[in-house]
Amino acid sequence: MSTSSTAWILAGATATGKTAVAQILAEEFGCAILSADAMLVYRGMDIGTAKPTAAERGAVPYFGLDLATPAETFSTGLWLADARRAFKTAGTSSQAVARAPLPASNLIVAGGTGLYIKALTDGLDGAASDPAARAHWQALFKREGLAALQQALAERAPDALASLADPSNPRRIIRALEHVAASGGLPEQWKRDTSASSIAVLRLPREQLHTRIGRRVANMFRQGLVDEVRALRQSCPDWSPTASQAIGYAEACALIDGTLTQSEAAERIVIRTRQLAKRQETWFRHQTQAVWIDIDEADPPARIAQRVRGIWRQYGPTPVVSP
């Protein structure tokens, strides 16, 4: 993966139907899919994460799935390592032969984990953060505003402010000040012109999304979520903190242990999933150049795929950078 790599990115809150839409588009374009979902990396955690089955994937190559056991600690850096494999493989695979007029990239990135997508488009920020310095700059911003931050950066690195793609973003300026203090300059990818780089983000009306979440949770129990968790606990008794708190899995464990009834577990899963969806939408609203695609519960995936295709044709693929 290099600064010349690009990907078609489809994001959105959980339960907005990204997986089905990405599958349709991947089959149409002859693309591979890179999952950007932090829970789909765990092997054996399938039903509770709504991981696409082998039958649903068909002949489409997938990356970002089944990278760790629930006992292992996983990181954004490890996900990026698999992303590099995805870009290398998708660029050489005979599967990646575009069958529709969108040949600029052979990889679709689909998911709702904003940190993964941000790391892919902006790079993994490796500069050490100084909590005291950050608190100082945040206090300056609160006291004197954006202009004071801009002036501080200009004084320390005259060319830095002009080279930023988003010089009006206070968070980015504070990070720029930290980078300048740590290394004397800015990461190269921060200097890219990202004005034309947009991400397609699916959005359902809140009430419809909540209804869909409720159906999904009910289906998880019908499909055998509790049996899946029971088998996982036998084969992998010690889970990492992230896996043990995963939505659906923490509740299923409590159900097995007798501290929750099934109805209580289901209700808690629904509540936590709604909260996650709200956080995801907020993140994409503030942290990406999102092109929102407002969809309806009655829209079939093929119709939504057609709209996504139109957005991608209009904006082109999104540039990605090396971690």
N, C-alpha and C positions, 0 to 999 in steps of 0.2 A: 504494500500500500504506500502510495506517495502522494505528493500534493497534486499530481495530475490525475489521480483516481477520482471517479465519480460513482454515485449510486442513486437509484430511485428510492426515495424514502417515503414510507407510509406510516404515520403515527396516529395516536389517538388513545383515549381512555380505555380501560379494560371493558370488554363486552360490547365494543362498537363494531365488531365484525371485521377487524383488520386481517385476521388470518385467512378467512374465506376469500376476501377481495385480493389479497396478495397472491394466493394460490391461483386464482383465475388469471391474473396478469402474468405471473411467472410462466404458466402454461402457454399463454398467448405469445409471449416474447421469447420463450426459450431461456429464461433467466433462472439463476439460483436465488434462494431466499436466505438472508441472514436474520435470524430472530434477535430482536433487541428487547428481550424480556428477562429480567433478572431471576425469575423463578423457573423458567424453562431450562435453565442450565443444569438442573438437578436430575440425575438419572432416577427413574422409578417414581418421581413425582409428576404423574401424568394427568390423572383425572382432575385433581384439585387445581391444576394450573391451566386446564383446557388446552393441553399440548396437542397439536395435530397428530393424528394417528398415522401409521405407515400407509394405510389405505388412502387417507385424505391427502397425503403428500404425493402419492403416485410416483411419477418419474422425476419430480422436481428435486434437485439437490438442496438440502437444508444445512445450515450452519448455525452455531449458537445454541444447539440443543444437546442435552445429556453430556455436559462437560465435566461434571463433578458428582460425587456421591453426596447425600445429605449431611454426611459427617465432615465434609471438607469445607474449609473457608474459601470463598470465592471473591474475586475482586474485578473491578473494571479493567485493570491491566490484563488479567487473564482472558477476559472477554475480547479485548482488543487483539490479543494474540490469535484467537480463533478468527476474528475479523480479517486479519492479515492472510490467514489461510484461505478464507472465503474469497477474497479479492484475487489471490494468486490462482486458485482453482477455477473460479468463474471466468477468469481471463483467458484460460487455455482449454477449458472443457468443450468438447464437441456439442454438449447440451446447450451451450450459450451461443446459439445462432438465432438472432432476432428474426421472428416471423411476422413482426409488425413494425411500422416505421418509427421505432424508438431505439435505434441501435447504439446510442452513446454510452450505455453501460450494460453490463451483463449481470448485475446484482441488484436485487430488491432488498432493502432493509425495512423490516416491519416489526413494530412493537410499541410498547408504552413506557419503557424505562428511559426517561429523559436523560439521565446521566450517561447511559451508553451512547445514545444518539449524539449528545453534546461532545463526548470524548471523540467520537468518530469524525465529527465535522470541525471541531476546534482543536483536537489534540488533547492528550492527557496532560494536565497541568502539573509539571513536575517541580516547579519552584517551591521551595519551602516557604510556608506561611509563618509570619511572626505575629502571634496573637496580640502582643502589646502594640506593635506598629499598626496592625489593622484597626484596633480599637481607637488609636490616635486619629487615623484618617477618617474613620466613620464619625468620630466626634466632630472633626473639622467640617465634614459634609453637613452634619446636622446643624452645626452652629453657623456656618458661612455659605453653604450651598455648593453647587456644582462648580462654579467659577473658581472657588478656592482650590478645589482638587485639581482642576485643569492647570491653574497657575503653578501649583506645587510640582506637577509632573513636568511642565515646561521648564521650570527652573533646574530640575535634576537631569532631564534628558530632552534638550530642545527639539529634537526631531520626533520624539516618541508620540506626542499628542497628535501631530499632523499625520502620522502614519497609521493611527488606529482606524479601524473600519467603523467603530461606533464610539466616537469621542464624547458623546453625550450620555453614555451609560456610566453612572457613578461606580457600580460594582466593578466594571472593567477597568476604570481608571485606578481604583484602589488596588486591584490586582497588578496593574501596570506599575504602580509605585513599588509594590513588593518585588516584582520581577527586576526592576531597575536596581533596587537595593541589593538583591541577591546575585544578579549576574551582569548588571550594567546595561542591559538592553531588554527588548521584548521578544517573545517567541515569534518566529518568522510567520507562522500562520495567522497571527493577529493582524498582520499587515495586509492580508488579502482583502480584495473588494468582494464583500459578500452580499452586495445589494441585490443581485439577481438570484441568490441562492435561497430557495424557499422550500418548505417541507409541507407536504399534503397531510392534513390532520382531519380525521373523521370526527364528527360531533353529532350525537343524538340529543333530542330534547330530553331534559332531565327526567321527566316522568317516564318516558319511554325507556330510557337507560335503566332506571330503577326496576321497571317491570322485567326487562331482559335479564338483569342481574338476579332477580328472584327466580326466574325460570332456570337460569344456569345453575344456581345453587341446588335447586330441587333435582335437576338432572344429574348433578354430581353424586348425590346420595343414591339415586336410582342406578347409576352406572357402577357403583361399588367403591366410593371414596373410602368408607370405613375399612373395607377389606384391604384396599391398597395400603392404607396407613398401617394397619395391623401387620401386614407382610413386611413392610419397610422397617418397622420397629424390630421385627425378628431378625432380619438380615443386616440391619444397620442400627444397632441400639443407641449409639451416641450421635446425636445430630448437632450440627453447628448452630449457633444462636440465630442466624438468618433463616436457616431451614426450619428450625423448631418453631419460629414465630410466623412462618408463612401463612397467609390467609387460607383457611380451610384445613390446614394441617394441624395447627395448634388446637383448633376446635374439635377436630376428629380425635386427636389424642385425648382431649378432656372427656369426650364422649366415651371412648374406650375405657378410660380410668374411672368413669362413673361420676365425674364432677359436673357434667352437663347432660341434659337429655338431648335427644336428637333435634327436637323443635328448638331448644335453646341454642344448640350448636348452629343450626341453620340460620336462626335469626342473627346470631353474632357474625356469622360469615357474611350475610347480606349487608349488615351495617358497616363492617370493615371494608367490604368491597366498594360500597358507595363512597366511603371516605377516601379510599384510594383513587377512585375515578375523579373525584373533585380535585384532589391534589394534582393528578396528572393533567387535567385540563388547565388548572392554574399555572402549572409549570410550563406547558407548551405556549400558553398565552404570553408569558413574560420572558421566557428564555430562548425562544426560537422565532424565526421569521415564518410563522405559520400561515398557510393558506387554508382556511377552514372550509371544510366541505360538510355542509349541514345536510344530514340524511334523515330518513324517516324509517320507522320500524317496518313499514310495508315495502320499502325498497328492496328488491332482490339483489344479492351480491353482484350479479352481472351488470345491473344498472349502475351500481355504485362504482364498479370497476371502470365503466365507461367514463364516468365523471373524473375519476382519478387520472385516467389516461389523458383526458383533456387538460388537466392541470399540469401534468408532467410535460405534455407537448408545449404548453405555453411558457413554462419556466425553465424547462430543461432539467437534467440531473443535478444533484447537489454535490459540489466538490467535497472531498474528504481529505484528511491529512494523516500523516504518520503519527502514532502515539509517542 
